[in-house]
């Protein structure tokens, strides 16, 4: 009998298959990111205990992806949860309707829109890895604190709860907008670096050369092929260090799902 994690991975694989087809049809470049990239390289699919899948794209591709999803995504099958519009945080989710996943962290969305999902993140343009890049990283983290402080967002993380309690000042709109503008200041410019500021990163592994991302390269992922960074070894080494080394057995657990209703899937 198929266990819950394997069943969840199989359903997520169906979601990303449809996302990939939509992106290829509309010439939208994207990459697997974080643990999903480790899975592709180390396991040729999901990390065995992983319970989600993350993709990332440049700012321009992300804006195009939002437009395409709003116009072309199968609305009977999927719900597009747009970041900053349909929930507090600034990344999006493509959710499978008629399923339900209870997450450790919740954005206060309605029960009918809590389907199994793929996370869609964006890269911000960053000018350098010196003062300007560090300042941009700091502003992005402060803006993230504002988003976490929204009353509709709940978290199981004690660190995030502390941040949420301490960020009430940021609910002043002019303060929030200042940090948002600083975090996204370079997105309409050509720069040498990309920043992924909203994951579990410090500034050293959050800011990576555009060259490393490069042209998306399709590799085996379970029964399909999905895109990773052009210089994937360099990306994974800078982000994770020795990414081929398995974590201790006690850490081999999923981080997102509490309960899952697969519906007819």
Secondary structure by P-SEA (a helix, b strand, c coil): cccaaaaaaaaaaaaaaaaaaaaaaabbbbbbcaaaaaaaaccccccccccbbbbbbcaaaaaaaaaaaaccccccccccccccccccccbbbbccccbbbbccccccccccccccbbbbbbbbbbccccaaaaaaaaaaaaaaaaaaaccccccccaaaaaaaaacccccaaaaaaaaaaaaacccccccccccccccccccccccccccccccccccccccbbbbcccaaaaaaaaccccccccccccccccccccccccccc
